Amino acid sequence: MSQIIFSPSKYIQGRGEITRLGVYCLQMGARGAYAIVDPYILSLYGQEISGGFASEHIPLLLREFRGECSLAQVEQIMAELDSGSMNVIVGIGGGKTLDTAKAVSHFAGLPVMLVPTVASTDAPCSALSVLYSESGEFDRYLPLRRSPDIVVADTAIIAKAPVRLLAAGMGDALSTYYEARACSRSGAVTSTGGTGTIAALALARTCLDTLLSDGEQALQDAGNGQATAAVEHVVEANIYLSGIGFESGGLAAAHAIHNGLTLLEECRTVLHGEKVAFATLAQLMLEGAAEDEISSVVDFCRLANLPVTLAELGLSAVDQDRLLAAAEASCTEGSPMANMPFTVSPQQVLEAILAADRRGASVF
């Protein structure tokens, strides 16, 4: 089996990068850029974005992103594109804005530059878009032919976002090493189409180490809107280290359990990374991990205000039959649960969820 690693061609991070997007598009050979921009970001930084392209004499068409990351919206944008003059796609904003830009790039056969303005997930570096219906229901995963060409993270903007979003990104990134380790032990095939690499596992480990060493300080600094060294480190961990680690290292029980929990409407307002944090603890319970490893995860989640109990997920009143249904969903065919190095049953998942809840509620 081949070992495969996916990665953006370039990952660029720093303060004030929003003003240099034109420079990077020029390096991509842009004759013109079509930018899909989150409306809030456009209202705050529209002048900086436009000015950066004007200074490089690159024609820019700005399209405010509204609605859903849906196939209908992607097709509408495709109809607006004049590929003869606009030959680079740019996405600036949150997850759905970026996924829309990636999908347009995929169908148009054009390069794409992504500019995440929050660090709440590791999706910006991935070769995948999640599409929804116009009413907001999950539609499909769209595997892309390649990773984004360039990902640019402006940490001055990210540091000003609500700190809960940075913490959620840390919760998502927290699972990366444990899932990649499970996939390494089982020899699982990742979404790249091959097994994980030494590099992917090393990046996943560095991601975890960065969270544990810099996470607390980063949350304090971001809470004050400051893009300090700690914030810079955690942004890189959330977006790049976790992005490469999950895609090329592989997903396992934590994301499988997360996917099952999404069936429970009581926790649908809980952010993706917040659910993943609890599911990471559940994976460790499922594995029978060492107590020092479990304690490290619980302590980290507490300092980052990430959920470690069912009550913190809004699930305190959910009976075990419904939790079992979520556990069953986590074990369906095609679930990353199959990447665990041992066979897992829904009953074992339920027991791991309940054990995680008990451990999260205890004080050592």
N, C-alpha and C positions, 0 to 999 in steps of 0.2 A: 504494500500500500504506500502510495506517495505521501510525503509530508509537505503540507502547503501552508503558507502564511500570506494573508492579505494585509494591505496597508495603503493609506493614501500616498500619492507620489510625494507630497510635501505636507508637513504639519508645522504651522507657524503660530507662535503664541507671544503675546506681549501687550503692553499698554499702548493705546492709540492706534492699533492696527486698523481700525475702521476707516481711517483716512488714507490708508495705503493700498486699498483694494484695487485701485486702478493700476498700480505698479505690478501687482501680481497677475492681473488679467493680461497686461501687456506681455509679461513673460510667457503666458499661455498662447500668445499669438492672436489675441482678440482684435477683431475688426469692429466689433460692437458687442455689448453685453446686455443680456436680458436678466434683470434682477427681480426676484420675488422676495418681498420684504414684509416682515411682520408690521402691522399698522402702528403699534406703539413705538417700535424702534424707528420706523420711518418718521414719526412725528418728532422724535427727539434728535435723531442723527441724520435725517434726510440731507441736510446741507453738507455735512461732512462726507457722506457717501457720494453725492453728486460731484462735489468739489474734487474728490480724489480721482474720479474718472475724467473730469474736465481737464485737470492738470496734465493728464497723459494723452489728451485728445482722443479719447475712446468714446464713441457714441453710447449712451446709456438709456435703456428703456426701463423705467421703474414700474413694477406692478405690485400694488398692495395686496397682500394675501388675506383673503377673507373666506369664511366657510370651512370646508373640510378638505383634507388631503384625500381626494376622491379621484377615481378614474375620469369622471365627468369633468372635473376641474383641470386635470392634466390634459385632457383632450382639448379643452377650451384654450388653454395656454398654447398648446401645439398649433392650433389654428391661427393664433395671433403671431406666431414666430415667423420672422422672415430670416430663414437660416442663411441667406446670402449675405446679410449684413450683421445679424446678431448671431455670432458663432460661439459664444460662451454663455453658459447659464450660471447665475449666481443666486444662492439662497441665503437670506439673512434673517435670523430669528430663532424661534423655538423648533421643537421636533417636527411638527406637522408642516411648517414652512420648509424646513430642510428636506423632509421626505418628498414633498411635492417637487422641489427643485431636482432632487435625485431622479425621480420618476420621469420628469420632463427630459432630463439629460439622457436617460436610458432610451426612451422612445425616439428622441430626436437624433441620437447618435452624436451628441455634442459634449465637450468637456464641461465639468461643473466645479465651481468653487463654493464651499459651504462656510458660513460664518455664524457659528452658534453664539447666541447672546445670553445663554444660561448654561450651566454645567450640571444639569439635572439628570442626564443619562449619558451612556457611552455610545449612543447611536450615530453621532455625526461621522465617525470614521468607518462605518460599516457599509458593505455592498448590499444593502437591503432597504426597501421602503415598505412602510405599513400603510395600506390603503383602507379607507373607510367608505361607507355609503354616504350619500348626501345628508342623511339623518343622523350620522355619527356612529353607526354600528360598524364593527369590524367587518371588513370585506375580504382582504387577502394579504398575504406577504408577497412582495414583488422582489425576487432575487435579481440583482443587477449584474451586468456583464463585468463590471470592474468597481473598484473602490473609488471614492471621490478623488479628483485630481489634486485639489488643494483644500485643506481645512485651516481656517484662520480663526483663532480665538483671541478676542480683545478682552484682556483680563480687567481693564478698567470698567468696561460695561458689565461684565459678568459679576464683578464684585459689588455692583450696585443693585443687582437683582435680589429679590427676597431670599433671605438666608436659608429658608426652608428648602428652596430649590437646590442650593449647593449641598445641603445635608442629604437630600434625596439622591443626588448623584453619588454621594459617598456611600449610601446604602446599596445602590446598584453596583458600584465598584467593589464593595466589600465581598460580594459573592465570587468575584472573578477568579481569584486564586483557588478557592476551594472547589469550584466547578472544573477549572482547568486541571487541577490535580486529580480529580476523580476521572476525568476523561483520559488523562495520561496513564492512569493505572489500568483502565479498561481497554485502552487502545481504540477509543471511539473515533469515528469519522466526524469531523466538525462540519460547519456550514461551508467551509472552503472546498469540500469534496475530498479532503485527505485527512490524515491524522495530524495531531498537533506537533509543533516544533519545539525544540529546546528554547528558541528565542521567545516564542509565545508564552511558554510557562515561566520563563525568567521575567518577562514584562509583567505577567500577572502577579508574581511574587513581589516585585518592586512596587506594584500598585498597592498591594496590601500594606507593605512596610511604610509607604508614604502616607497612607491614611492614618496609620497608628502613630506615626511620629509627628505629623503636621496637622492632622485633622482638627484637633481642639483649637489650636491657635488660629487656623484658617477660618473657622466658624466665628470666632471672636472678631477677627479683623474684617471679615466680610460683613458682619453685623454692623460695623462702623463704616462700611462702604470703601474699605481700603484694600487695594490690590498689592498686598505685601508678598514677601517671598513665600510664606506659608500658603497663601491663597494661590499663588502661581503654581506651587507644587501640587496642590490638590486639584486644581483645574486640569493640569496635565494628567494626573492620575485618573480623574473622572472621565475625561474625554478620550485621551490617546492611549494611555497604558491599559485601561479597562477595555477600550474599544478594540484594540488589537488582541488583548488577552481573551476576551469572550469569543470573538469571531474565529480566531485562529487557534485558541486553546480549547474552546468548546464549552457548551452549556450542559448542566446536569440537573440534580434534584432541586436546587434553589429556584431556578427559573421555571421548572416544571410545577413546583408547588405554588409559585406565584401565579402561574397561568390557571391553576385550579381555583385559587382564591378569587380570581376575577369573576367567577360565577356567582359569588355572594354579593348581592347588591348593597349590603350594609357597609362594605369596605370600598365601594367604587369611587368615593371621594379621596381615598388614600392614594398617594402618589406611587407611581411604579416602583421607584427605588425604596420607598418606605415598606412596601409589601415584600420586596426582595430581601430587605434586611432581616425581617422576621423569618422568611423562608430559608435564609442562609443558616440561621440558628437551627431551624428544623432539619436542614441537611446534616448538620454536625451531629444532631441527636440521632438521626437515622444511621449515620456512619459509626456511632459509638466513639466519637472523637475524644481525645484527652481533655480532662477538665481544664487544664490551663488554656487550651485553645478555645474552649467554650466560654470560659470566663473573660478572655480577651475580647471576644465578639460581643458578649453581653455588656461589658464595661464600655466598649466603644459606642455601641448603640445608645446607651444611656447618656453619654456625654454629648452625642449628636442629636438627641431627642428623636431617635428612631425607634419604632415599636418593637418590643420584645415579648408582648403578651397579646392574646386575642382581644382583650378589652381595649388595648391601644389601637387595634385595627378596627374597632367598632363591632367586634364579633362576640362580645361577652354573652349575648342572649341567644346565640345560634346553637341549636341542638346538634348532637353528635351525628345524627342522620344526614344533616346538610353538610357538616364538615366531611363526612365520609364521601358524599357526592363530589365535593371539591377534590378530595384525595383520589377518587376514581378518575376524575378528569385529568389529574396530573400524571396518570399512568396509561393514558390512551395511546393507541398506535401513533407513532411519529413524535411522541413527546420526548424531550431531552432526558426524561427519567431513564430511558433505555441506555443512556451513556454512563450510568453508574456501574461500578465494577462488580456489582452483584445484582441479582434479580430482586426487584422491589414490588411488593403488593400494595394495593390501596389501604389495607388494614395497617401495614407497617407505616405508611405515610400518615395516617390518622394518629397512630400512636406517637410518631415523631412530632407532629403538630402539638399534641397535648403535652408531650414532654417539654417542648420548647416553651410553651405557655407557662408550665410550672417553674421551669428554670428561670424564665424571665421575671416571674413574679417574686422569686426568692431573693433575699439579700444576704450576700456572703461577707 
